[in-house]
């Protein structure tokens, strides 16, 4: 009997699960119901789209749900009937399931400020592709913009609008930017870097109200000094979309509560991505969502019925032109009550550089690296693998330029161990890339298609390109094969002529 799997949500998590199921084969019918009217797209790249660096086709996910999947966009699910094991949609359809997966994601949080209900035309949250389209439409002919929220997404939106020539001011209620990932000194250096890129900041001040009309928008502030602009972008956080799960009687806390196999309180229903709460934690990032999708696919297909989801250390990267920032672990907050902690910091605000490392038992437990830091690749690898740090800590804070012995694992592909993670989003190692190269993948695009590396946030694309270039130089067998292939192509051209 054909198993019926229904996935509610055609975002990055839902689309990845459908692709994972297709890749494993088997007798099952997969139905994907997406409320948005678009094909699945890479939400991480929306800030790059906002900056005008890419076009809309570039944000579409490179892998489709797979043949045999019934994908329905613009189809909102309105209810889950657990007794009948079916979901109902806004157009009146009913879809029966043997297993249901909630991948409903999260929604932009609109603060309860006077003037925002309903949202004026010149005020737009920044979360979806439609939001991005509205911001771009409002930005045409605009000269200034305000961004409410100095977190990761808000700063990416601000930098994108500034890249389009707008005068941008970020308003943030906390005394420093990105307080969840950065400490106060790093936030101050980041604010200076942004100022040099045309983005001003107003910190430690709360918004009290919004007034908008056809001529512009005014943001009233608690200090009595309002700001005016042509456009206001809201980036005040997100909230897991748990409405369906709550109405269906599933266990819900901040998100839909799941176990190590991503199952909800109903064993016939799973949840993945932003809407899922595992071990008391919400993710909100692509790498955990894709790892969760892989776990559900392995459980449902029987490939590994004992598989368990185990969160990996998360590295946050700010994806904005002119800013190099990586933050990981517990570097921003106060250390917990464990063993002795070693703290190392370096700051050069004039050059926009800041580094902070937190080390316990010879392992990195957290790091902040802002600006030009040649050791960032090494630090990320050490943190990800839990490997011992070098005896000379300067090699991590300052890189080789200050005479420190090179930290291991080194950034050079030749010295990088095969187990080193190159793509954090998809958990792709150097060894996997080398194996695909030797199997015939010769370009960055081919390596990405084979391994999914660089298809998430795109932050590892240069590293993948570096490994491809290194392999082209050091793999003589592949080189000869490429030369023979090129020679055959030339011969074919001559015959054609």
Secondary structure, 3 states (H helix, E strand, C coil): CCEEEEEECCCHHHHHHHHHHHHHCCCEEEEEECCCCCCCECHHHHHHHHCCCCCHHHHECCCCCCCCCEEECCCCEEEEECCCCEEEECCCCEEECCEEEECCCEEECCCCCECCCCCCCCEEECCCHHHHHHHHHHHCCCCEEEEECCCHHHHHHHHHHHHCCCEEEEEECCCCCCCCCCCHHHHHHHHHHHHHCCEEEEECCCEEEEEEECCEEEEEECCCCCEEECEEEECCCEEECCHHHHHCCCCECCCEEECCCCECCCCCEEECHHHEEECCEECCCHHHHHHHHHHHHHHHHCCCCCCCCCCCCCEEECCECCECEEEEECCCCCCCCCCCCEEEEEEEHHHCEEEEEEEECCEEEEEEEECCCCCHHHHHHHHHHCCECCCCCHHHHCCHHHCCCCCCCCCCCCCCCCCCEEECCCCEEHHHHHHHHHCCCCCHHHHHHHHCCCCCCCCCHHHHHHHHHHHHHHCHHHHHHHHHHHHHHHHHHHHHC
